[in-house]
Amino acid sequence: MRLGRVIGRVTLSRQDPAFRGARWLIVSPMSRPQLSRPDEEIVSASASAVVYDDLGAGRGDIIGFVEGAEATAPFDRPTPIDAYNAAIIENLNYQPAN
């Protein structure tokens, strides 16, 4: 699982019926320096991810998302998805190792 900040939403004109009731978010993955300052909305230099969300995360929220084969685990049948929102992080305390 990786942590990231929601920076936007994707609007689709058509989508697969398996995705009904949810939405797609644009998420900026958080790096170690960003984890130490979670209150600052800094967009990561790494590529943003498009994440399937059925939990209701909004712009500015920090989420935990999974990618790859693990992202398809919540679905009953094979579903074409690359990233899935697994958690909305309410409080983040990060202490880097010395």
GIHULIN-V673534 format. One record per residue. N is the residue number from 1. RES is the residue in one small letter. OMEGA is omega in whole degrees, 0 to 359 (* if undefined). BURIAL is + if it has 24 or more other ideal C-beta (glycine too) atoms within 12 Angstrom, else -. Layout:
# GIHULIN-V673534
<<N;RES;OMEGA;BURIAL> <N;RES;OMEGA;BURIAL>>
This chain:
# GIHULIN-V673534
<<1;m;176;-> <2;r;176;+> <3;l;179;+> <4;g;179;+> <5;r;178;+> <6;v;181;+> <7;i;179;+> <8;g;179;+> <9;r;176;-> <10;v;176;-> <11;t;181;-> <12;l;175;-> <13;s;176;-> <14;r;177;-> <15;q;178;-> <16;d;180;-> <17;p;179;-> <18;a;183;-> <19;f;183;-> <20;r;177;-> <21;g;180;-> <22;a;181;+> <23;r;181;+> <24;w;181;+> <25;l;171;+> <26;i;187;+> <27;v;176;+> <28;s;180;+> <29;p;182;+> <30;m;177;+> <31;s;181;-> <32;r;178;-> <33;p;179;-> <34;q;178;+> <35;l;180;+> <36;s;178;-> <37;r;186;-> <38;p;181;+> <39;d;179;-> <40;e;180;-> <41;e;179;-> <42;i;177;-> <43;v;182;-> <44;s;175;+> <45;a;178;-> <46;s;182;-> <47;a;177;-> <48;s;180;-> <49;a;172;+> <50;v;189;+> <51;v;175;+> <52;y;184;+> <53;d;172;+> <54;d;179;-> <55;l;178;+> <56;g;177;-> <57;a;181;+> <58;g;181;-> <59;r;180;-> <60;g;179;-> <61;d;172;+> <62;i;181;+> <63;i;171;+> <64;g;182;+> <65;f;178;+> <66;v;182;+> <67;e;176;+> <68;g;184;-> <69;a;180;-> <70;e;181;-> <71;a;180;+> <72;t;184;-> <73;a;182;-> <74;p;185;-> <75;f;181;-> <76;d;182;-> <77;r;179;-> <78;p;184;-> <79;t;182;-> <80;p;183;-> <81;i;180;+> <82;d;181;-> <83;a;185;+> <84;y;177;+> <85;n;182;+> <86;a;183;+> <87;a;169;-> <88;i;184;+> <89;i;181;+> <90;e;182;-> <91;n;182;-> <92;l;175;-> <93;n;184;-> <94;y;176;-> <95;q;181;-> <96;p;177;-> <97;a;180;-> <98;n;*;->>
